Amino acid sequence: SRGLGDVYKRQRLERKHQVPPPFERLASEVGALAEVEGLLYVEIQDRLHVDKTTVSKAHDKYRADHGLPPLDGRARRKLLDHKNRPRPDEQS
């Protein structure tokens, strides 16, 4: 046992974090921005000031929580109204 009993106890815990990771905390907000507003991941990451991986994991968690399958990038882009971020000269 070498005094490592507490280390292995963590493996049996359902919730391993005392504070949820960022993607879990942001899942509902990212889900609303992605599903309802139809924003691109790059637009969501700019708005929430997080990286693309966090946005992607949060969106996957949102979809899993709502019983929806995860989307890969190509399948998600097919569902969007716009595929690219507007150019700075077109935003007016």
C-alpha positions in Angstrom: 0.0 0.0 0.0 3.0 2.3 0.6 0.7 5.0 2.1 -1.0 5.6 -1.3 -4.5 4.7 -0.2 -5.9 8.2 -0.7 -4.5 8.5 -4.2 -6.6 5.5 -5.4 -9.8 6.8 -3.6 -9.9 9.6 -6.1 -10.2 7.1 -9.0 -13.5 5.8 -7.5 -15.1 9.2 -7.1 -17.8 10.1 -9.7 -16.9 13.8 -9.5 -13.2 14.2 -9.3 -13.0 18.0 -9.1 -14.0 20.2 -6.2 -14.4 23.1 -8.7 -15.8 22.1 -12.1 -13.4 22.6 -15.1 -14.1 25.6 -17.3 -15.8 23.6 -20.1 -18.3 22.3 -17.6 -19.0 25.7 -16.1 -19.4 27.2 -19.6 -21.4 24.4 -21.2 -24.9 26.0 -21.0 -23.6 29.4 -22.2 -21.6 27.9 -25.1 -24.6 25.7 -26.0 -26.9 28.7 -26.2 -24.5 30.7 -28.3 -23.7 27.8 -30.6 -27.2 26.2 -30.9 -29.6 29.2 -30.5 -27.5 32.1 -31.9 -25.6 29.9 -34.4 -22.2 31.5 -33.7 -19.0 30.1 -35.0 -16.6 28.7 -32.4 -14.1 31.5 -33.1 -16.9 34.1 -32.4 -17.8 32.3 -29.1 -14.2 32.1 -28.0 -13.8 35.9 -28.7 -16.9 36.7 -26.7 -16.1 34.4 -23.7 -12.3 34.9 -23.8 -11.5 31.2 -23.8 -9.6 29.0 -26.3 -11.2 26.8 -29.0 -10.6 23.6 -27.2 -12.7 24.8 -24.2 -15.5 26.0 -26.5 -15.5 22.6 -28.3 -15.5 20.6 -25.1 -18.2 22.8 -23.6 -20.4 22.4 -26.7 -19.9 18.6 -26.7 -20.9 18.6 -23.0 -24.0 20.7 -23.7 -25.1 18.4 -26.4 -24.5 15.3 -24.3 -26.5 16.8 -21.4 -29.4 17.4 -23.8 -29.2 13.9 -25.2 -27.8 15.0 -28.6 -24.9 13.4 -30.4 -21.6 15.3 -30.6 -20.9 17.1 -33.9 -17.7 17.1 -35.8 -16.6 20.3 -37.4 -17.8 19.5 -40.9 -21.3 18.4 -39.7 -21.6 21.5 -37.5 -20.6 23.9 -40.3 -23.3 22.5 -42.6 -25.9 23.6 -40.0 -24.7 27.2 -39.8 -26.0 30.2 -41.7 -22.6 31.7 -42.1 -19.4 29.6 -42.4 -16.8 32.3 -41.9 -16.3 35.3 -39.6 -17.4 38.5 -41.4 -14.5 40.7 -42.7 -13.9 43.9 -40.7 -15.0 46.1 -43.6 -18.4 44.1 -43.8 -19.4 44.4 -40.2 -21.0 47.8 -40.4 
